[in-house]
């Protein structure tokens, strides 16, 4: 099978987009198991006795007492609470590992090193590749034999491998972080055991169908965590609501307590008869911009779909168009609309004070 490279203009440049049968690869991920080489992701390692308490003070997740083997999302926000960086994080055997988008690896490394000051922390690149096992077949005995495991890790947990470690994250997916020099050998042993190789197209199609945002593609310079579902404790999101003293905290608390975010992340169904639009294209309703397009991908069951950040409160039946020179009709998947009947504690208190509710 010949590997077709991902578009050079996209976030996965340098990775494999598919191996000649992208929809078949997606079906295999749904019914069996595939391995996706995501080694273009940047991986960092933190050592030193202050690594967790220090990282706790400069990031949005509660990680000061993160237990060994617990996997979580984390983020760095700017002073207005807008997302700057997003990563996955785990602490194993005295080392904290972070992995993020390839294009954010160097900026994140630079930022973290700048923030060390007097803390006993060393931040450096880790020569690890990320390989993702997708599908229910990841728990098959022959796959576990390759990994040297008796069972897969529990959700949002990581366990050591002979070299590197395995973790379970979104929707039960299993990531293997292994030395780059060993990655090709690991893939070869997995495929010999019956695991089908798949490209980033398969990974992205599953992510979009699950309405999971990706930094820099489904987010822009104005994105706040509430808009994209990145609120929650370890295993639930990247911004913890019960911690303080981090940049952007005031915005996070204000939006949570007094109002709703201005935009919402939704899944759009696209007209398949037209050319595919591109990430960043405006989404229009009645000729007026109501949002921006994120990831666009063809899904084996859903057809052409995309994620979009739209003005909150937009009705599901709103007629939308997107695309550049060629207009593409789009409709909102109503099942992905956020619930609007939840009132923040602060807003509820204000309404009671003003006599609007009992």
N, C-alpha and C positions, 0 to 999 in steps of 0.2 A: 504494500500500500504506500503510495507516495503522499508525503505530507504537503499540504497546501498552506503557505504561510499566511498569517493574519495580515490585514491591511497595514501598510507602513504608516498610514496617517492616524491609525487608531491607538488605543491604550495598550493593545497587546502585540505591538510590533516586536518581531523577533520570536514570537511563539507560533505554534501550529494552529491554524484556524480549523482545519478538518483533514481527514484522510481519504477523501473522495466520496464519502457517503454521509454527509452531515446529519440527515434526518434519520438514517439507520443508526448512527452513533447515539443520537438522542433516544431512540427507542431502546437501544441496548442499556442505556443508563437508567431508563424507567423500569425495565424488566429484569435486567441482569446486573452487570457491573462493568464500568469502564475506568480507565486511568487517563487523567488529563495532566499533561506536563505544564505546570504553572511556575516554572523555575525562573521566569522573568520577574517575579516578585522580589522585592528587596527585603532581606532579613538582617536584623540587628541583634546583638547580644549585649546585655548589661550585667556587669559583675560588681562586687563590692557590697559591704554590709548595709549600706544605706539605699540600695537600689529601689526597693519598693516604697519606703517612706518618702524618698525624694521624688519618685515618679508620681506618687499620690498627690503631691503639692502642685504639680505643673500639668496635670491631665484631668479629664472630667470623670473618670471612673474611680470607684472606691477600691484601691489596690494596696493600701498600706499593710493589710493583714491577709493578702491573698494566699490561700493555702497552696501547698505544693501540688502541681498537676491540674489546678483549676484554670480553664481557658476563658478568656473574656474579650470583648471588644473594648476599645478605648479611643479617646480622641483628644485633640488639642484645638481649642477655640481661640478666636481673637477677642479683643476687649468688648466687642458688641455681641458676643455669643455666636459668631458665625464659624462654621467648620473650616479649619485649616488642614488638619491631618486626621487620619483614621487608621487604626491598625488592630490586628489581633495580637493577643498577649498571653503568655503562659510562663510560670516560674517552675523550673525543674532542677532539682539537685543544686541549688545555689546559683543558678543562672536564669535571668529573665530574657525571654526571646520575644521580639516584636517583628511582625512582617506586615508590609504595606505595599502600595502600588509602586511599580518600578520607578516611575518618574518622581516619586516623593521620597525615595530612599536617601539620597544625598541631602535634600533640604531638612528632612527629619533628623538625620544624623548630626547635621550642623546645629540645628536648634537645640537638641538635647545636650550636646557638648557645651554649648554656650551657657546652659542653665545649671551646670554642675556646681560651680562656685566652690564651696568648701566641703561639699558632701563627698563621702567615700564611694564613688561610683566611677566605673570605666565603661564607656560606650564605644562599641566598635562594630564593623560589619561582620556578619557571620556567613561563612562560606557554605550555606545550606540551600538546597533546592526544594521547592514545594511541589509535591505530586498529589493530585486529588483523586480519590476513589469515590465514584458516584454510583449509587444503585444498591438494591437490597442484597445483591450477590457479594458485597464486600465482606459479609460475615461467613462466607463459605469456607469450609475447612481447608481447601487447597490454597485459598488466599491467605488465611491465617498462618498456614505453614510457611509461606514465603516471608511473612512479617515476623515470624518467630513468636506469635502471640497465641494464647489459649482462647481469647475473646477480644472483641473490639473494646476500646475505651467506652465508658459511659458518656452520655451527651455532655458536652462542654467540659470534658476531662481529657488529659493527655497522659500517655505512658511512654517510658523509654523504649527504644528499640536497641538492637545490637549497636547500631550507629544512627544517631538522631532520635526522633520521637514521632509518635502517631497521636493525632488528636481528632475528636469528633466535634463538629460544629453545626452549621446550618442544615436542618432537615436530615440529620444523621450522616451527612457527608464525612468522609475520613480523609484528613490531610496527613501526608507523610513528609516530614522535614528531614532530609537526609543529606549527607555531604555531596556537594555537586559532582565530585569525581565518581561517586557511586550511583548517581541517579539513573544513568543509562542501563546499568546492570540491574537495578531494582525493577525498572520498567520491563526489561527483557524477561526477568524471572516471573513477573506478574502476567505478562502475555503468554508465557509458556504454560502458566497455570489456568489459562482460559479467560483472562481479563482482556477486554477489547480496548485498544488505543482509541482515544477520541480527542478532538481539538477543542479550542476555546469556544467555538460556536456552541457546542453542547453545554459547556459550563454556563455560558451567558444566557442561553435559552432557559435553563432551569432557574437561574437567578432572577431573570425578568418575570417569569411565571409566578415566582414566589414574592414578587414586589419587594426585592431587596436592593437598596440604592448602592451605587458604586461611586466612590469619591472621584470627582473631576469629570464624570460622565453624566451622572444623574444629579449632580450638585453643581452649583455655581458659586460665585464669590459672595452671594447674599444668603446662602442656605444656612438655616439654623437647625439644630438636631430634631426639634419637634416636627418639622415638616416632612421628615423622611423616616420617622419611626426609630430614631437612635436614642430613645430615652429608656433607661432601665438599669438594673443592677447587673452584676456579672452573669453572662449567659443570656441576658435579655436586651442588651443595648450597650451603648458606649458612654452614656451620660447618666450618672447616678444622682438622684434628686435629694439624697440625704447626706451629702457631703458639701463642704464649703471650701473657700480659700483657693479657688482656681480661676483663671482668667475666663471671663464670659459668664460667670455664675449668676450675675445680676439679671442678665437677659433670660437665662434658663429659668430662674425662679419666677420672674415677672410673667413670662408667657404661660408657664404652668399654672400660676395662681390666679391671674387676672384676665387672661384672654386666650384666644386661640391663635395658632400660627397663621400667617397670611397666605400660605400656600399648602398644598397637599400633594403627596406622591401617589399616583394612580397608574393603573395599567390601561393602555389604549389598544383597541383593536383597529388595525389599519386596513385600508382598501388594498387588497392584493393585486388588483389589476394595474396599479400605477407603479412608477419607480419608487424605490424606498427612500424615505426622507433621511436626514442625517441628524445625529445628536447636536443639540444647540439650535436647531431650527425653531422658529416661533410657532406656537399653537394659537390659532385664531378662532374666534367665535363672532360671527356677524361682521367680519372684517377688522375686529379689534383684537390685539394680543391679550391672551389670558394665561399664558404660560410658556414654558420651553420644553422641548423634547429632550429626552435622555437616550438611553440605550435602545437601539432598534435591532430586532432579530427575527428570523423566521423560526417558529416553534413547530415541532412535529405534529402536535395536536391543535394548537391554537392558531396556526398560520402566522402571518406577519403581525407582530405586536411590538409595543414600545412602552417604556416608562416615561412619565411626564410629570413635571412640577406645574400644577395648575392653581389658579386662584381658588382659595378655599370657598366652599359653598356652591360651587358651580354644579347645577343639576346634572344628573347622569344622562339625561336625554338631550343635552346641548349639542347642536350640530357643530362639529369642529373640522378644521382643515389645518394641515401642516405641510412641511416641505419647503424647498427652495423655489426654483423656477417652475416646477410642476407641483400643483396642489394635490395633496393626498387627503382623502376623507378619513376621519377618525371618529371613533365613539369610545366613551368611557365604559370600562367594565364596572358595573354598579357594585359588584361584590368587593371591590377594592377601595370604595369611598370610605373615608374615616367617619366614625360616629360623631355626630355633632350634638348629642344630647348630654354630654358630660360637662358639668360646670366646675371650674376650678374653685378650690376652697376660698380663695381671696375674693373672687367675683361673687360667690354665693353670700359671703359676709357683707359685701358692699350692697348687694341687692336687698338683703334683709334690713340693713340700716336705712335704706331709702324706701322701705315698705313695699318692695316689689314681690317679695315672696315671704312665706311663713316658715 
